[in-house]
């Protein structure tokens, strides 16, 4: 029979207290590369949006974009990716 605590916060606190410092450090080391990749993606989006905003209207037309498309994209925060469904066909 499995014991289920009627006090979930106490159970969670007990479980957390059993986590060793080495386990916490290992978790941090495991997450750090993912965090660096995420920062790289954010930086890349910012650079691409800046580059896009510097393109001539004729070049944008070659890509099927309007100046308003670029303005809308450049206004997005760096953490928001391009929404593929937002483009008009």
Buried (B, 14 or more C-beta within 10 A) or exposed (E): EEEEEEEEEEEEEEEEEEEEEEEEEEEEEEEEEEEEEEEEEBEEBBEEBEEBEEBEEEEBEEEEBEEEBBEEBEEBEBEEEEEEEEEEE
